[in-house]
Amino acid sequence: MPRERERERLLPEVHVWRLLLLWVALLALFGVLVHRLWSLQVAQSSEYQRRLVKQSLRSVRLPGIRGRIYDRNGERLADNQPSYCVSLYLEELRKTGSVQRTVDAVMDTLYRLAETMDRPLQLTPQDVRLHLGRRTPLPLVAWRGLDEVAVARFMEHALEFPGAALTVEPVRVYPQGAVAGHVLGYVGRADDTTLRDYTADHEPETYHYYLPEMAGKSGIEKRLDGLLRANEGGKLEIQVDVTGFKFDEVSTRAPGMGSDITLALDLRIQRAAEQALAGERGAVVVVDPRNGDILALASMPGYNPNDFIPAVPADIWNRLLKDPARPLFNRATGGEYAPGSTFKPVTLLAALESGRIKADTRYSCPGYFDLGSHRFRCWQHWGHGAIDLQAAIRYSCNVYLYHAALDAGADSVQAMARAVGFGRKTDISLDFERAGLVPDAAWKRTARHDNWRDGDTCNLAIGQGALLVTPLQLAMFAAALANGGTLWHPRLMARIVTASGVTNIIPATAVEDGPHWQPQNIRVVRQGMRDAVNQPDGSGKRAMLPNVVVAAKTGTAEYGVKGAGRKMTWMIAFAPYDQPRYALALLVEDGISGGTTAAPRVKQLLTQVFNEVEHMNLPLPAAPLRPAPDPNAPADEEPPAEEPA
Ligand SMILES: [Zn+2]
């Protein structure tokens, strides 16, 4: 593609340009320091020489420069940007006599600066006094994050303010705003005060002063903090006079840089994923079934990580914490949900692989299934008749699944569930991942003080009962269905470029104890999922696309108080059917059903993906409407099973 070549050609230049900007900013900072030094040494040296009784060295640690985060096409997701500050050099403003006289002199300068720049004062006399007491030789930052107008006003009047100077600090910025917020996370001031750099002799260096360093507090920023943070900070050695004010600068060492990280994420797909869930509570994960690349991972509602820089204001924090939709919670990796009928392919593959049933095995569905004195229902109350396995997927028939699971045995269903990744963490590089739960006899004895019963097997067969999965696990399973049986480790990070320019590619890796499916078994399951979307009576027909064959399975799982009608609505899907490049799991909390709520959102998402990434020209569907919840409305697919007696 010419467009991609263009991007590749531009990429190194953009890197260099940004790097230069940062270095120019840093040089400007040091330039100001050197200028001050000159004025002190040359202009006023005799005065100081006379006063000086004793000098001593103070070392200051300068924060390292944090690595940047890019999407797979080089789009910036997290970057550093110079923030303009006005700082005061107290050694030039100090007064003889009581400290209060110096505080007054500094405050007087601050008032005049505030007026000149038309900016509200950010420091109190108490702040100035504290700085004078604890960090005497360091410049006092009076304003941060100044805009161009304020900077211009200051520069115009700079000569009127001896002892004040324009300085720069790098600050973290997330150029895409709230997009991929849960993946990226955010940074905050590092908690540890034990930042250690090492000398050439591997001796730990100690400092008298530390300038604030940023540390990852959530998401990638937190999990990969060790890579993103520079190994080494900068060092500034200053001489102070007997009163503790700066007298001279002895040496500087430029701060080190962290590694840049390129994610497997595709910003275009991430945006489409978030748009598909607009206004909902839910999650969606899109995977490349050929290598396990995480192309999008979204949890809605989200938050804007820029709100957290440099520190989150109390009102925003409280709003995020109290929001019942829990915008800080990453549902994609941390949410544990009953998968409903999206689990049915697990049960059927377990039954096929056990050899107890075959693709042409027929079971009869009269609309219910009696187990002892207890009746389990199919969602279609008048039944599906005698159907084979492929039709059972297409119609999402519950009764077929009860038979298949009981014939295969709970053990084989549980083993298959574990083989496809349920009940264990994927170890994606994100915080707060949960493992979910594959219930079995041992679990039931411990948790419920009861034996495993056939009723539990029936619930498990259709993804109900105590079974819990995360949207990420389900997406990795969807990818395995798409590629015929390879369960990948999710690859969120594609490559790392260290500060010295060494590139490390993170290879795609398959889960070692993943599933083993006979080709004819996975083939029939895939065919059933194709029919579910592309046959007019399929349970997932609302995900059908023109020109691209989509295969999918819907799911609807009741949760919360029995009979309250609250449902988790799902769809897992992959496309194109013959050579899948996208596999996904999409969840909407409190939807109507998988077929009604999730399927049209999958259609919208895949349409955008094929149009924007593959430059197809598919007609954009109307945005999915959200019908008002009506507990009495007839379900168009699987309601939950009855509890076992
Ligand atoms: Zn049925």
Boltz pocket constraint, residues with backbone or C-beta under 6 A from the ligand:
constraints:
  - pocket:
      binder: B
      contacts: [[A, 365], [A, 367], [A, 378], [A, 379], [A, 380], [A, 383], [A, 384], [A, 396], [A, 397], [A, 398], [A, 399], [A, 400]]
      max_distance: 6.0
